[in-house]
Amino acid sequence: MKQATALSAVQMKWLAVFSGVFFLAAATIASAEETARPCRDDAAKLCQGVQPGGGAIARCLKSHESELSPACKRNIAKAKEEIKEAKEACEGDAKKLCEGIKPGGGKIIQCLKQHESELSPSCKAEMGKSGGKRS
C-alpha cells in the first residue's frame, strides 16, 4: 500500500513539473516573432499592469481565455500541442538528469539545457524546436 502512495506522489511531482513547463513554454512560444502579435495584442488589452516574468502574462491570458482573439487561441492551442510533444520526448531525461531539481520558474528546462549533450535524440530535437525555431 505504501508503494502505491509513493508512486502517486512521484506522479504528482512530475505533473507539477510539466504544468510549470507549460507556462514557460507558452511564454517562449508567445514571444516568438511569428506567433507573438495576436497574443501580444490581447495581453496589451487584457493584462495591463501585469509585470512580465515567471509566466505572469501567460497566467493572465489564461484567466481571460474567453476574451482572447481567435488567432491568440490558435497560438495557445499550438503551444499546448508543442508542450505535450516536449513532455513526451523529455520526461525520461528530466527524471534522470534533473532528479533533485525542485520544479518551478523554469528550473527543469534550465536543467535540461545544462545537460544538452546528454539528452536523448527525441528530447534534443524538441528542445531545438523551442525558442521560435519552429514554423
Secondary structure as GFF3:
##gff-version 3
##sequence-region A 1 135
A	DSSP	alpha_helix	2	31	.	.	.	ID=ss1
A	DSSP	alpha_helix	33	46	.	.	.	ID=ss2
A	DSSP	alpha_helix	56	63	.	.	.	ID=ss3
A	DSSP	three_ten_helix	65	67	.	.	.	ID=ss4
A	DSSP	alpha_helix	70	97	.	.	.	ID=ss5
A	DSSP	alpha_helix	107	114	.	.	.	ID=ss6
A	DSSP	three_ten_helix	116	118	.	.	.	ID=ss7
A	DSSP	alpha_helix	121	129	.	.	.	ID=ss8
###
